[in-house]
Amino acid sequence: MRVLIVDDEKLKRMTLETQLQDAGHEVAAADDAEAALELLVRFAPDVMLADIRMPAMDGLELLARTKEEMPETTVIMMTAYGSIDTAVEAMRRGAYDYLAKPFSGDELLVKLDRLGEYLREKKENAILRQELSARPGFHEMIGKSEAMRAVFETLDMVADNESTVLLCGETGTGKEMAAKALHARGSRKDGPLVKVSCASLNEELLESELFGHEKGAFTGATRQKRGRFELADGGTIFLDDIDDIPLSLQVKILRVLQEKEFERVGGEETLSVDVRVVAATKQDLAELIARNRFREDLYYRVSVIPIVVPPLRERPTDIIPLARHFVLKHDRSRKMSGDPLPPDVCRVLLDYPWPGNVRELENAIEHAVAFATSPQFSLADLPESILDPTQKDGADLEGGPLLSGTVSLPDALAAMERRLLQRAQRKYSGNQAKMARSLGIPKSTLRDKLIKFGLLGD
């Protein structure tokens, strides 16, 4: 780390310079603020360690000039015990921290170590935000396929519209992300966005969750509770899985959509709300209407603007950009570098049908990040459930060994054996004693097999 020391006390300045250089830091020193300002441009320090009390220009003025001329430089103030209030004021004006004199070299080095971690994390987060902002998509949604571009265009077109939107699509396709994008891009973005999962509650609890209840309305109602419609006033309410709302409750939903009013459970007061409704369904509502499981009048009310979010298998050009996005999201330690997706891994990702859609892909990438031991993924890092059964080294233990007709039984058995060894390695972090016990073989046999498959030391 590049450190600039600014202190008019020569002995203190020299002592700090020696301590920091011995700790491996690159150091420059100045005896007053004017000299420090000259060094700012030439030395470009990561951190300035500045005394508050100095002749001519004091530390607070130096802090202000530094923030103006070199805002990326972090400033730590040094102050005598009696000037702590001034140090606190310096932090209010933008200083990172302060040290109260006298302080030890160890105290300074610990503070710089913590600062280094903070700066690295800040830099990584900035890089992540830049990379994410460059991703093809809309708001936080990722996609470059024609199908998703059409979705993004529609979302952008209707974001400011007050009409009800019905998001249609399979589970995991990103309907909730679409609802968030609508809210964030719309005129109600400063209001609340309230989500209700209509599939997770029974009828009584769902009614209370949506509309609230009065104290004593039912057993356990010990106090008045505001419902989600009430909480969403002035903003947006997202009714996820609206296809799971019981028929008896659908008429009350219809009333809120039409009249913008309702009563709490057990209450008599009619409440009015101003909300935009975004609903999502994983089932075809027209089919539910035909089976008398969904009200036709409610269908017409919620589907004023229908938007279909396509399944991932119908937009394969989005798979790799999404995968890279999820690597950035879940690789917090930044152990992956360059392009973490080699061709064989990309091939598996592209060949898999993704029945769980984007959500399943994210889970798969998070799993791979957790198990990866190198800057690039290998097939062994992917969940077994998505590995292509035609890939020899990716035999699926649950689906059986390779049965394509082009692979011999010995090869298939060897692939399965290797996979079991890799699973044990991951589970027990390479501890051979535990691996041998879990596989039911002697440790010497385990070692021979690890050598055979090139897994020793992985």
C-alpha positions in Angstrom: 0.0 0.0 0.0 1.2 3.5 -0.8 1.2 5.6 2.3 1.8 9.4 2.6 2.7 10.6 6.1 2.0 14.3 7.0 3.4 15.4 10.3 5.4 18.4 11.4 7.1 16.4 14.2 10.3 15.0 12.5 11.0 12.2 15.0 7.4 10.9 14.8 7.4 11.2 11.0 10.7 9.2 10.7 9.5 6.6 13.2 6.3 6.0 11.3 8.1 5.9 8.0 10.5 3.2 9.2 7.7 1.1 10.7 5.6 1.2 7.6 8.5 0.4 5.3 9.5 -2.5 7.5 5.9 -3.8 7.1 6.2 -3.7 3.3 4.4 -0.5 2.5 5.7 2.1 0.0 6.1 5.4 2.0 6.5 9.1 1.3 6.6 11.8 3.9 5.8 15.5 4.2 6.4 18.0 7.0 3.5 20.2 6.2 0.2 20.3 4.3 1.6 22.3 1.3 4.3 19.7 0.7 1.7 17.0 1.1 -0.5 18.5 -1.6 2.5 18.5 -4.0 3.2 14.8 -3.3 -0.5 13.9 -3.8 -0.2 14.0 -7.6 3.3 12.7 -7.9 3.0 9.9 -5.3 -0.7 9.1 -5.7 -1.0 7.5 -2.3 -3.7 4.9 -1.4 -3.9 6.4 2.1 -2.8 9.7 3.7 -1.8 9.6 7.4 -2.2 13.3 8.4 -1.8 15.1 11.7 -4.6 17.5 12.6 -2.6 20.2 14.3 0.0 21.6 11.9 1.2 25.2 11.2 -0.3 27.2 8.4 -2.7 24.7 6.9 -4.2 22.3 9.5 -5.3 18.7 8.9 -9.0 19.6 8.3 -8.2 22.0 5.5 -5.7 19.4 4.1 -8.5 16.8 4.2 -10.8 19.1 2.3 -8.2 19.8 -0.4 -7.3 16.1 -0.7 -11.0 15.2 -1.2 -11.2 17.8 -3.9 -8.0 17.0 -5.7 -7.5 13.3 -5.1 -10.9 11.9 -3.9 -9.7 8.3 -4.2 -7.1 8.8 -1.5 -8.2 7.5 1.9 -7.4 9.8 4.8 -6.6 8.8 8.4 -6.2 11.6 10.9 -3.7 11.7 13.8 -4.8 13.7 16.8 -3.8 14.3 20.4 -6.2 12.8 23.0 -7.6 16.2 23.8 -8.7 16.8 20.2 -10.9 13.7 19.7 -13.9 16.0 18.9 -11.9 17.5 16.1 -11.1 14.0 14.8 -14.7 13.0 14.9 -15.5 16.2 12.9 -12.9 15.1 10.4 -14.6 11.8 9.9 -17.9 13.6 9.4 -16.1 15.5 6.6 -14.9 12.4 4.9 -11.9 11.0 6.8 -11.9 7.2 7.0 -10.7 7.0 10.6 -8.4 8.5 13.2 -5.6 7.5 15.6 -5.3 9.1 19.0 -1.7 9.9 20.0 0.3 8.3 21.3 -0.4 5.1 19.4 1.8 2.1 18.8 3.2 0.8 15.5 1.1 -2.4 15.8 -2.1 -0.3 16.3 -1.3 1.6 13.0 -0.5 -1.6 11.1 -3.7 -3.3 12.2 -5.7 -0.3 11.1 -3.9 -0.3 7.7 -4.5 -4.0 7.3 -8.2 -3.5 7.9 -8.2 -0.5 5.5 -6.5 -2.7 2.9 -9.3 -5.3 3.1 -11.9 -2.5 2.9 -10.3 -1.0 -0.2 -9.9 -4.4 -1.9 -13.6 -5.1 -1.2 -14.6 -1.6 -2.4 -12.6 -2.1 -5.6 -14.0 -5.6 -6.3 -17.6 -4.3 -5.7 -16.9 -1.4 -8.2 -15.6 -3.9 -10.7 -18.6 -6.1 -10.1 -21.1 -3.2 -10.6 -19.3 -2.2 -13.8 -19.4 -5.8 -15.1 -23.0 -6.2 -14.2 -24.0 -2.9 -15.7 -22.4 -4.1 -19.0 -24.4 -7.3 -19.0 -27.1 -7.4 -21.7 -30.5 -7.0 -20.2 -33.1 -4.8 -18.6 -32.8 -3.5 -15.0 -31.4 -6.5 -13.1 -32.7 -9.0 -15.7 -30.1 -10.7 -18.0 -30.7 -11.8 -21.5 -29.8 -11.1 -25.1 -32.1 -13.5 -26.9 -34.8 -12.1 -29.3 -37.5 -13.5 -26.9 -36.1 -11.7 -23.9 -35.5 -8.5 -25.8 -39.2 -8.5 -26.7 -40.0 -8.9 -23.0 -37.7 -6.1 -22.0 -39.2 -3.8 -24.6 -42.7 -4.5 -23.3 -41.7 -4.0 -19.7 -40.1 -0.7 -20.6 -43.2 0.4 -22.6 -45.7 -0.3 -19.8 -43.5 0.5 -16.7 -45.2 3.9 -16.3 -48.7 2.6 -17.1 -51.0 2.1 -14.2 -52.8 -1.0 -15.7 -52.5 -4.4 -14.1 -49.8 -6.6 -15.6 -50.0 -10.4 -15.7 -46.6 -12.2 -15.9 -47.0 -15.7 -17.3 -44.4 -18.4 -17.3 -43.0 -21.5 -15.7 -41.6 -21.5 -12.2 -38.1 -20.0 -12.0 -38.2 -18.0 -15.3 -37.8 -14.7 -13.6 -41.3 -13.3 -13.1 -40.4 -11.8 -9.8 -37.4 -10.0 -11.4 -39.8 -8.7 -14.1 -42.1 -7.4 -11.4 -39.2 -5.6 -9.7 -38.1 -4.1 -13.0 -41.6 -2.8 -13.6 -41.7 -1.2 -10.2 -38.1 0.3 -10.4 -38.7 1.8 -13.9 -42.2 3.1 -13.2 -43.5 6.3 -11.6 -44.1 4.5 -8.3 -40.5 3.6 -7.8 -40.2 5.7 -4.7 -43.2 3.9 -3.2 -43.1 0.4 -1.6 -42.9 -2.9 -3.6 -44.8 -5.5 -1.6 -44.7 -9.2 -2.6 -47.2 -11.8 -1.6 -46.7 -15.5 -2.3 -50.3 -16.7 -2.8 -49.2 -20.4 -2.9 -47.6 -20.5 0.5 -50.6 -19.8 2.7 -54.0 -21.4 3.3 -57.2 -19.4 2.6 -57.6 -17.9 6.1 -54.0 -16.9 6.5 -53.8 -15.5 2.9 -56.9 -13.3 3.4 -55.3 -11.9 6.6 -52.0 -11.4 4.8 -53.6 -9.5 1.9 -56.2 -7.4 3.8 -55.1 -7.5 7.4 -57.2 -8.2 10.4 -58.7 -6.7 13.5 -57.8 -7.8 17.0 -60.0 -10.8 18.0 -61.0 -11.5 14.4 -60.0 -15.2 14.9 -58.1 -17.3 17.3 -54.6 -15.9 17.6 -55.4 -12.5 16.4 -54.1 -10.7 19.5 -53.6 -7.3 17.8 -54.6 -5.4 14.7 -52.6 -6.2 11.6 -52.2 -4.2 8.4 -52.4 -6.2 5.3 -50.2 -6.2 2.2 -52.5 -4.1 0.1 -52.5 -1.5 2.9 -48.7 -1.6 3.2 -48.4 -1.2 -0.6 -50.4 2.0 -0.7 -48.7 4.4 -3.1 -46.6 1.7 -4.6 -46.8 -1.7 -6.2 -48.1 -5.1 -5.0 -46.9 -8.3 -6.6 -49.3 -11.2 -6.3 -47.1 -14.2 -7.1 -48.8 -17.5 -8.0 -52.2 -15.9 -8.4 -53.4 -19.2 -9.9 -53.3 -20.6 -6.4 -55.8 -18.2 -4.8 -58.9 -20.0 -3.6 -62.1 -19.2 -5.5 -63.8 -17.8 -2.4 -61.0 -15.2 -2.0 -60.9 -14.3 -5.7 -64.0 -12.2 -5.5 -62.4 -10.0 -2.8 -59.3 -9.6 -5.0 -61.6 -8.5 -7.8 -63.2 -5.9 -5.6 -59.8 -4.4 -4.7 -58.8 -4.2 -8.4 -62.1 -2.6 -9.4 -63.0 -0.4 -6.5 -59.6 0.1 -4.8 -61.2 -0.7 -1.4 -61.6 -3.5 1.1 -62.2 -4.3 4.8 -59.8 -6.0 7.2 -60.8 -9.5 8.4 -63.2 -9.0 11.3 -63.5 -5.3 10.6 -66.3 -3.0 9.4 -64.3 0.1 8.2 -63.8 0.3 4.5 -60.3 1.2 3.6 -59.1 2.7 0.3 -55.7 2.1 -1.3 -53.8 3.4 -4.3 -51.7 0.5 -5.6 -50.6 -0.9 -8.9 -51.1 -4.6 -9.2 -48.6 -7.0 -10.9 -49.6 -10.6 -10.8 -47.8 -13.8 -11.9 -49.1 -17.2 -12.8 -47.3 -20.5 -13.6 -50.5 -22.1 -15.0 -52.7 -21.2 -18.0 -55.6 -19.2 -16.4 -57.8 -19.9 -19.4 -57.6 -23.7 -18.6 -58.3 -23.0 -14.9 -61.4 -21.0 -15.9 -62.6 -24.0 -18.0 -62.2 -26.2 -14.9 -64.0 -23.7 -12.7 -60.9 -23.0 -10.7 -60.5 -19.3 -11.6 -63.0 -16.5 -12.0 -63.4 -15.3 -15.6 -64.1 -11.7 -14.5 -60.9 -11.7 -12.3 -58.9 -13.0 -15.3 -59.9 -10.1 -17.5 -59.1 -7.7 -14.7 -55.6 -9.1 -14.0 -54.6 -9.7 -17.6 -55.0 -6.2 -18.9 -51.3 -6.4 -20.0 -50.2 -10.0 -20.3 -46.4 -10.6 -20.6 -45.0 -14.1 -21.2 -41.6 -14.8 -19.7 -40.2 -17.7 -21.8 -38.6 -20.8 -20.3 -34.8 -20.9 -20.4 -34.8 -23.9 -22.8 -36.4 -21.7 -25.5 -33.7 -19.0 -25.2 -30.4 -20.9 -25.2 -28.4 -17.8 -26.1 -29.1 -16.4 -22.6 -27.6 -19.4 -20.8 -24.0 -18.5 -20.9 -24.5 -14.7 -20.2 -26.7 -15.7 -17.2 -24.1 -18.2 -16.0 -21.3 -15.6 -16.1 -23.6 -13.2 -14.3 -24.2 -15.7 -11.5 -20.4 -16.4 -11.2 -19.9 -12.7 -10.5 -22.7 -12.7 -8.0 -21.6 -15.7 -6.0 -17.8 -15.7 -6.3 -17.4 -13.3 -3.4 -13.7 -14.2 -2.9 -13.0 -13.7 -6.6 -11.2 -17.0 -6.9 -12.5 -17.3 -10.5 -10.6 -15.3 -13.1 -10.7 -14.7 -16.8 -13.5 -16.7 -18.4 -14.5 -19.3 -15.7 -16.5 -21.3 -18.3 -14.4 -23.6 -20.5 -15.9 -25.1 -23.6 -16.8 -28.5 -22.1 -18.7 -26.8 -19.2 -20.5 -24.5 -21.7 -21.5 -27.5 -23.7 -23.1 -29.2 -20.7 -24.9 -26.0 -19.7 -26.2 -25.5 -23.3 -27.3 -29.2 -23.7 -29.2 -29.4 -20.4 -33.0 -28.6 -20.7 -33.2 -26.6 -17.4 -36.6 -27.6 -16.2 -36.1 -25.3 -13.2 -35.2 -22.4 -15.5 -33.1 -19.5 -14.4 -33.4 -20.4 -10.8 -32.0 -23.8 -11.4 -29.1 -22.4 -13.4 -28.3 -20.0 -10.6 -28.3 -22.8 -8.1 -26.0 -24.9 -10.4 -23.5 -22.0 -10.7 -23.5 -21.3 -7.0 -22.8 -25.0 -6.4 -20.0 -24.9 -8.9 -18.4 -21.8 -7.3 -18.5 -23.5 -3.9 -16.6 -26.6 -5.2 -14.3 -25.0 -7.8 -10.6 -25.3 -6.9 -9.1 -23.5 -9.9 -9.9 -20.2 -11.8 -12.0 -22.2 -14.3 -14.8 -24.6 -13.6 -14.4 -28.3 -14.4 -17.2 -30.8 -15.1 -16.7 -32.2 -11.6 -17.7 -28.8 -10.1 -21.2 -29.0 -11.6 -24.1 -30.6 -9.8 -24.5 -34.3 -10.9 -28.2 -33.7 -11.8 -27.3 -31.5 -14.8 -24.3 -33.4 -16.2 -25.0 -34.7 -19.7 -25.4 -38.5 -19.5 -23.6 -38.8 -22.9 -20.4 -37.3 -21.4 -18.1 -40.1 -20.3 -16.5 -38.2 -17.4 -19.9 -36.8 -16.4 -21.7 -40.1 -15.7 -24.8 -39.4 -13.6 -24.9 -41.6 -10.6 -28.7 -41.2 -10.1 -29.4 -41.8 -13.8 -27.0 -44.7 -14.2 -23.7 -45.1 -16.0 -23.3 -44.3 -19.7 -25.6 -46.3 -21.9 -25.2 -44.6 -25.2 -24.0 -47.7 -27.0 -20.7 -46.2 -27.9 -19.2 -46.6 -24.5 -18.0 -50.0 -23.1 -19.1 -51.3 -19.7 -15.6 -51.0 -18.2 -15.4 -47.4 -19.3 -18.8 -46.6 -17.8 -17.9 -48.3 -14.5 -14.6 -46.4 -14.5 -16.4 -43.1 -15.0 -18.8 -43.9 -12.1 -15.9 -44.9 -9.9 -14.1 -41.7 -10.6 -17.2 -39.7 -9.9 -17.6 -41.4 -6.5 -14.0 -40.6 -5.6 -14.5 -37.0 -6.6 -17.7 -36.7 -4.5 -15.9 -38.2 -1.5 -13.0 -35.8 -2.0 -15.3 -32.8 -2.0 -17.4 -34.0 1.0 -14.4 -34.7 3.2 -12.0 -32.0 1.9 -9.5 -34.6 0.7 -9.2 -36.4 4.1 -8.2 -39.9 2.9 -9.1 -41.7 6.1 -12.6 -40.3 6.1 -12.9 -41.0 2.3 -11.8 -44.6 2.7 -14.3 -45.2 5.5 -17.2 -43.7 3.6 -16.3 -45.7 0.5 -15.8 -48.9 2.5 -12.3 -49.6 1.1 -8.8 -49.7 2.8 -6.9 -46.5 2.7 -4.1 -48.1 0.6 -6.7 -49.1 -2.0 -8.1 -45.6 -2.0 -4.7 -44.1 -2.6 -4.1 -46.5 -5.6 -7.4 -45.4 -7.1 -6.7 -41.7 -6.6 -3.3 -42.2 -8.4 -5.1 -44.2 -11.2 -7.6 -41.5 -11.9 -5.1 -38.6 -11.4 -7.0 -37.3 -8.4 -4.2 -37.5 -5.8 -3.6 -34.1 -4.3 -6.7 -32.5 -5.9 
